[in-house]
Amino acid sequence: MIQSVKKFLECEDGAVTVDWVVLTAAVAGLGLAVVAVIISPMSDQSESVSTYLESQPIEDTF
């Protein structure tokens, strides 16, 4: 029984999986943080572009 417990504690097969889960969660969190920071200025910029485009006259003659 003691040998089985020692063998279980020395086994590192799942350690890589845990590392990948942590790294993936960190990348996803970083992506969400970037989106949260960028979304307000992008909204303001798109409103400026929309206003400019709406103010341009449309010529329908050649």
Jmol script that loads the backbone (N, CA, C; Angstrom):
load data "model"
ATOM      1  N   MET A   1       0.831  -1.192   0.000  1.00  0.00           N
ATOM      2  CA  MET A   1       0.000   0.000   0.000  1.00  0.00           C
ATOM      3  C   MET A   1       0.870   1.249   0.000  1.00  0.00           C
ATOM      4  N   ILE A   2       1.903   1.274   0.806  1.00  0.00           N
ATOM      5  CA  ILE A   2       2.784   2.445   0.881  1.00  0.00           C
ATOM      6  C   ILE A   2       3.495   2.661  -0.444  1.00  0.00           C
ATOM      7  N   GLN A   3       3.871   1.570  -1.113  1.00  0.00           N
ATOM      8  CA  GLN A   3       4.530   1.700  -2.406  1.00  0.00           C
ATOM      9  C   GLN A   3       3.573   2.283  -3.446  1.00  0.00           C
ATOM     10  N   SER A   4       2.305   1.934  -3.377  1.00  0.00           N
ATOM     11  CA  SER A   4       1.316   2.482  -4.308  1.00  0.00           C
ATOM     12  C   SER A   4       1.140   3.977  -4.105  1.00  0.00           C
ATOM     13  N   VAL A   5       1.132   4.417  -2.854  1.00  0.00           N
ATOM     14  CA  VAL A   5       0.996   5.845  -2.554  1.00  0.00           C
ATOM     15  C   VAL A   5       2.234   6.598  -3.026  1.00  0.00           C
ATOM     16  N   LYS A   6       3.423   6.046  -2.796  1.00  0.00           N
ATOM     17  CA  LYS A   6       4.657   6.688  -3.255  1.00  0.00           C
ATOM     18  C   LYS A   6       4.678   6.788  -4.772  1.00  0.00           C
ATOM     19  N   LYS A   7       4.247   5.712  -5.446  1.00  0.00           N
ATOM     20  CA  LYS A   7       4.216   5.719  -6.902  1.00  0.00           C
ATOM     21  C   LYS A   7       3.231   6.779  -7.409  1.00  0.00           C
ATOM     22  N   PHE A   8       2.068   6.904  -6.751  1.00  0.00           N
ATOM     23  CA  PHE A   8       1.079   7.909  -7.131  1.00  0.00           C
ATOM     24  C   PHE A   8       1.637   9.317  -6.952  1.00  0.00           C
ATOM     25  N   LEU A   9       2.305   9.587  -5.853  1.00  0.00           N
ATOM     26  CA  LEU A   9       2.849  10.919  -5.574  1.00  0.00           C
ATOM     27  C   LEU A   9       3.993  11.282  -6.512  1.00  0.00           C
ATOM     28  N   GLU A  10       4.732  10.293  -7.002  1.00  0.00           N
ATOM     29  CA  GLU A  10       5.859  10.552  -7.896  1.00  0.00           C
ATOM     30  C   GLU A  10       5.424  10.682  -9.360  1.00  0.00           C
ATOM     31  N   CYS A  11       4.231  10.258  -9.673  1.00  0.00           N
ATOM     32  CA  CYS A  11       3.730  10.306 -11.045  1.00  0.00           C
ATOM     33  C   CYS A  11       3.445  11.755 -11.445  1.00  0.00           C
ATOM     34  N   GLU A  12       3.977  12.169 -12.593  1.00  0.00           N
ATOM     35  CA  GLU A  12       3.815  13.547 -13.068  1.00  0.00           C
ATOM     36  C   GLU A  12       3.096  13.596 -14.420  1.00  0.00           C
ATOM     37  N   ASP A  13       2.328  12.622 -14.753  1.00  0.00           N
ATOM     38  CA  ASP A  13       1.659  12.562 -16.056  1.00  0.00           C
ATOM     39  C   ASP A  13       0.654  13.694 -16.259  1.00  0.00           C
ATOM     40  N   GLY A  14      -0.062  14.114 -15.243  1.00  0.00           N
ATOM     41  CA  GLY A  14      -1.078  15.142 -15.391  1.00  0.00           C
ATOM     42  C   GLY A  14      -0.561  16.553 -15.205  1.00  0.00           C
ATOM     43  N   ALA A  15       0.705  16.723 -14.840  1.00  0.00           N
ATOM     44  CA  ALA A  15       1.250  18.049 -14.556  1.00  0.00           C
ATOM     45  C   ALA A  15       1.247  18.939 -15.798  1.00  0.00           C
ATOM     46  N   VAL A  16       1.525  18.370 -16.948  1.00  0.00           N
ATOM     47  CA  VAL A  16       1.555  19.151 -18.180  1.00  0.00           C
ATOM     48  C   VAL A  16       0.150  19.659 -18.514  1.00  0.00           C
ATOM     49  N   THR A  17      -0.847  18.837 -18.269  1.00  0.00           N
ATOM     50  CA  THR A  17      -2.227  19.246 -18.523  1.00  0.00           C
ATOM     51  C   THR A  17      -2.604  20.435 -17.654  1.00  0.00           C
ATOM     52  N   VAL A  18      -2.226  20.396 -16.401  1.00  0.00           N
ATOM     53  CA  VAL A  18      -2.517  21.503 -15.493  1.00  0.00           C
ATOM     54  C   VAL A  18      -1.820  22.771 -15.973  1.00  0.00           C
ATOM     55  N   ASP A  19      -0.582  22.653 -16.414  1.00  0.00           N
ATOM     56  CA  ASP A  19       0.151  23.816 -16.932  1.00  0.00           C
ATOM     57  C   ASP A  19      -0.574  24.424 -18.123  1.00  0.00           C
ATOM     58  N   TRP A  20      -1.036  23.589 -19.046  1.00  0.00           N
ATOM     59  CA  TRP A  20      -1.734  24.100 -20.233  1.00  0.00           C
ATOM     60  C   TRP A  20      -3.053  24.759 -19.872  1.00  0.00           C
ATOM     61  N   VAL A  21      -3.752  24.209 -18.903  1.00  0.00           N
ATOM     62  CA  VAL A  21      -5.019  24.812 -18.471  1.00  0.00           C
ATOM     63  C   VAL A  21      -4.764  26.186 -17.877  1.00  0.00           C
ATOM     64  N   VAL A  22      -3.740  26.312 -17.059  1.00  0.00           N
ATOM     65  CA  VAL A  22      -3.410  27.599 -16.443  1.00  0.00           C
ATOM     66  C   VAL A  22      -2.967  28.602 -17.509  1.00  0.00           C
ATOM     67  N   LEU A  23      -2.137  28.188 -18.436  1.00  0.00           N
ATOM     68  CA  LEU A  23      -1.677  29.089 -19.497  1.00  0.00           C
ATOM     69  C   LEU A  23      -2.834  29.526 -20.399  1.00  0.00           C
ATOM     70  N   THR A  24      -3.717  28.611 -20.723  1.00  0.00           N
ATOM     71  CA  THR A  24      -4.865  28.948 -21.560  1.00  0.00           C
ATOM     72  C   THR A  24      -5.792  29.929 -20.853  1.00  0.00           C
ATOM     73  N   ALA A  25      -6.012  29.720 -19.572  1.00  0.00           N
ATOM     74  CA  ALA A  25      -6.843  30.647 -18.801  1.00  0.00           C
ATOM     75  C   ALA A  25      -6.197  32.029 -18.740  1.00  0.00           C
ATOM     76  N   ALA A  26      -4.873  32.080 -18.598  1.00  0.00           N
ATOM     77  CA  ALA A  26      -4.179  33.366 -18.560  1.00  0.00           C
ATOM     78  C   ALA A  26      -4.297  34.094 -19.897  1.00  0.00           C
ATOM     79  N   VAL A  27      -4.153  33.387 -20.996  1.00  0.00           N
ATOM     80  CA  VAL A  27      -4.268  34.008 -22.322  1.00  0.00           C
ATOM     81  C   VAL A  27      -5.690  34.502 -22.558  1.00  0.00           C
ATOM     82  N   ALA A  28      -6.678  33.717 -22.155  1.00  0.00           N
ATOM     83  CA  ALA A  28      -8.072  34.139 -22.320  1.00  0.00           C
ATOM     84  C   ALA A  28      -8.365  35.373 -21.465  1.00  0.00           C
ATOM     85  N   GLY A  29      -7.868  35.392 -20.249  1.00  0.00           N
ATOM     86  CA  GLY A  29      -8.055  36.553 -19.373  1.00  0.00           C
ATOM     87  C   GLY A  29      -7.378  37.789 -19.922  1.00  0.00           C
ATOM     88  N   LEU A  30      -6.193  37.627 -20.469  1.00  0.00           N
ATOM     89  CA  LEU A  30      -5.482  38.751 -21.063  1.00  0.00           C
ATOM     90  C   LEU A  30      -6.239  39.288 -22.276  1.00  0.00           C
ATOM     91  N   GLY A  31      -6.793  38.390 -23.075  1.00  0.00           N
ATOM     92  CA  GLY A  31      -7.584  38.816 -24.229  1.00  0.00           C
ATOM     93  C   GLY A  31      -8.811  39.607 -23.811  1.00  0.00           C
ATOM     94  N   LEU A  32      -9.491  39.157 -22.774  1.00  0.00           N
ATOM     95  CA  LEU A  32     -10.658  39.891 -22.280  1.00  0.00           C
ATOM     96  C   LEU A  32     -10.265  41.258 -21.731  1.00  0.00           C
ATOM     97  N   ALA A  33      -9.123  41.336 -21.068  1.00  0.00           N
ATOM     98  CA  ALA A  33      -8.658  42.615 -20.536  1.00  0.00           C
ATOM     99  C   ALA A  33      -8.346  43.594 -21.669  1.00  0.00           C
ATOM    100  N   VAL A  34      -7.733  43.108 -22.725  1.00  0.00           N
ATOM    101  CA  VAL A  34      -7.419  43.966 -23.870  1.00  0.00           C
ATOM    102  C   VAL A  34      -8.702  44.472 -24.526  1.00  0.00           C
ATOM    103  N   VAL A  35      -9.677  43.594 -24.685  1.00  0.00           N
ATOM    104  CA  VAL A  35     -10.953  44.001 -25.282  1.00  0.00           C
ATOM    105  C   VAL A  35     -11.634  45.055 -24.409  1.00  0.00           C
ATOM    106  N   ALA A  36     -11.596  44.881 -23.102  1.00  0.00           N
ATOM    107  CA  ALA A  36     -12.230  45.840 -22.196  1.00  0.00           C
ATOM    108  C   ALA A  36     -11.576  47.214 -22.288  1.00  0.00           C
ATOM    109  N   VAL A  37     -10.269  47.245 -22.503  1.00  0.00           N
ATOM    110  CA  VAL A  37      -9.554  48.526 -22.598  1.00  0.00           C
ATOM    111  C   VAL A  37      -9.805  49.193 -23.952  1.00  0.00           C
ATOM    112  N   ILE A  38      -9.906  48.425 -25.011  1.00  0.00           N
ATOM    113  CA  ILE A  38      -9.984  48.976 -26.365  1.00  0.00           C
ATOM    114  C   ILE A  38     -11.411  49.311 -26.797  1.00  0.00           C
ATOM    115  N   ILE A  39     -12.421  48.690 -26.221  1.00  0.00           N
ATOM    116  CA  ILE A  39     -13.774  48.803 -26.760  1.00  0.00           C
ATOM    117  C   ILE A  39     -14.327  50.228 -26.717  1.00  0.00           C
ATOM    118  N   SER A  40     -14.038  50.999 -25.683  1.00  0.00           N
ATOM    119  CA  SER A  40     -14.576  52.361 -25.597  1.00  0.00           C
ATOM    120  C   SER A  40     -13.955  53.294 -26.642  1.00  0.00           C
ATOM    121  N   PRO A  41     -12.624  53.337 -26.771  1.00  0.00           N
ATOM    122  CA  PRO A  41     -12.060  54.199 -27.823  1.00  0.00           C
ATOM    123  C   PRO A  41     -12.480  53.783 -29.236  1.00  0.00           C
ATOM    124  N   MET A  42     -12.636  52.483 -29.466  1.00  0.00           N
ATOM    125  CA  MET A  42     -13.060  52.029 -30.792  1.00  0.00           C
ATOM    126  C   MET A  42     -14.491  52.463 -31.071  1.00  0.00           C
ATOM    127  N   SER A  43     -15.332  52.460 -30.071  1.00  0.00           N
ATOM    128  CA  SER A  43     -16.711  52.898 -30.247  1.00  0.00           C
ATOM    129  C   SER A  43     -16.750  54.382 -30.600  1.00  0.00           C
ATOM    130  N   ASP A  44     -15.936  55.182 -29.911  1.00  0.00           N
ATOM    131  CA  ASP A  44     -15.871  56.608 -30.210  1.00  0.00           C
ATOM    132  C   ASP A  44     -15.366  56.848 -31.635  1.00  0.00           C
ATOM    133  N   GLN A  45     -14.356  56.105 -32.028  1.00  0.00           N
ATOM    134  CA  GLN A  45     -13.777  56.265 -33.362  1.00  0.00           C
ATOM    135  C   GLN A  45     -14.776  55.866 -34.436  1.00  0.00           C
ATOM    136  N   SER A  46     -15.501  54.782 -34.221  1.00  0.00           N
ATOM    137  CA  SER A  46     -16.477  54.356 -35.226  1.00  0.00           C
ATOM    138  C   SER A  46     -17.615  55.368 -35.334  1.00  0.00           C
ATOM    139  N   GLU A  47     -17.961  56.014 -34.249  1.00  0.00           N
ATOM    140  CA  GLU A  47     -18.986  57.062 -34.295  1.00  0.00           C
ATOM    141  C   GLU A  47     -18.491  58.250 -35.119  1.00  0.00           C
ATOM    142  N   SER A  48     -17.213  58.598 -34.985  1.00  0.00           N
ATOM    143  CA  SER A  48     -16.638  59.687 -35.773  1.00  0.00           C
ATOM    144  C   SER A  48     -16.655  59.366 -37.263  1.00  0.00           C
ATOM    145  N   VAL A  49     -16.290  58.144 -37.593  1.00  0.00           N
ATOM    146  CA  VAL A  49     -16.283  57.730 -38.991  1.00  0.00           C
ATOM    147  C   VAL A  49     -17.708  57.743 -39.545  1.00  0.00           C
ATOM    148  N   SER A  50     -18.648  57.256 -38.772  1.00  0.00           N
ATOM    149  CA  SER A  50     -20.040  57.238 -39.212  1.00  0.00           C
ATOM    150  C   SER A  50     -20.560  58.648 -39.462  1.00  0.00           C
ATOM    151  N   THR A  51     -20.264  59.567 -38.570  1.00  0.00           N
ATOM    152  CA  THR A  51     -20.700  60.952 -38.726  1.00  0.00           C
ATOM    153  C   THR A  51     -20.092  61.572 -39.976  1.00  0.00           C
ATOM    154  N   TYR A  52     -18.813  61.331 -40.216  1.00  0.00           N
ATOM    155  CA  TYR A  52     -18.138  61.871 -41.395  1.00  0.00           C
ATOM    156  C   TYR A  52     -18.758  61.321 -42.673  1.00  0.00           C
ATOM    157  N   LEU A  53     -18.978  60.004 -42.705  1.00  0.00           N
ATOM    158  CA  LEU A  53     -19.527  59.398 -43.911  1.00  0.00           C
ATOM    159  C   LEU A  53     -20.953  59.870 -44.181  1.00  0.00           C
ATOM    160  N   GLU A  54     -21.738  60.077 -43.150  1.00  0.00           N
ATOM    161  CA  GLU A  54     -23.098  60.560 -43.334  1.00  0.00           C
ATOM    162  C   GLU A  54     -23.129  62.008 -43.854  1.00  0.00           C
ATOM    163  N   SER A  55     -22.089  62.769 -43.569  1.00  0.00           N
ATOM    164  CA  SER A  55     -22.069  64.170 -43.998  1.00  0.00           C
ATOM    165  C   SER A  55     -21.587  64.346 -45.438  1.00  0.00           C
ATOM    166  N   GLN A  56     -21.084  63.305 -46.067  1.00  0.00           N
ATOM    167  CA  GLN A  56     -20.579  63.396 -47.437  1.00  0.00           C
ATOM    168  C   GLN A  56     -21.739  63.377 -48.435  1.00  0.00           C
ATOM    169  N   PRO A  57     -21.679  64.271 -49.400  1.00  0.00           N
ATOM    170  CA  PRO A  57     -22.762  64.280 -50.405  1.00  0.00           C
ATOM    171  C   PRO A  57     -22.622  63.097 -51.367  1.00  0.00           C
ATOM    172  N   ILE A  58     -23.738  62.626 -51.839  1.00  0.00           N
ATOM    173  CA  ILE A  58     -23.749  61.518 -52.799  1.00  0.00           C
ATOM    174  C   ILE A  58     -24.112  62.089 -54.160  1.00  0.00           C
ATOM    175  N   GLU A  59     -23.216  61.867 -55.124  1.00  0.00           N
ATOM    176  CA  GLU A  59     -23.475  62.322 -56.486  1.00  0.00           C
ATOM    177  C   GLU A  59     -23.931  61.120 -57.303  1.00  0.00           C
ATOM    178  N   ASP A  60     -25.106  61.238 -57.897  1.00  0.00           N
ATOM    179  CA  ASP A  60     -25.633  60.109 -58.657  1.00  0.00           C
ATOM    180  C   ASP A  60     -25.580  60.343 -60.163  1.00  0.00           C
ATOM    181  N   THR A  61     -24.794  61.324 -60.607  1.00  0.00           N
ATOM    182  CA  THR A  61     -24.627  61.543 -62.029  1.00  0.00           C
ATOM    183  C   THR A  61     -23.190  61.225 -62.423  1.00  0.00           C
ATOM    184  N   PHE A  62     -23.021  60.888 -63.703  1.00  0.00           N
ATOM    185  CA  PHE A  62     -21.682  60.557 -64.182  1.00  0.00           C
ATOM    186  C   PHE A  62     -21.091  61.704 -64.928  1.00  0.00           C
TER     187      PHE A  62
END
end "model"
wireframe off; spacefill off
backbone 0.3
color backbone group
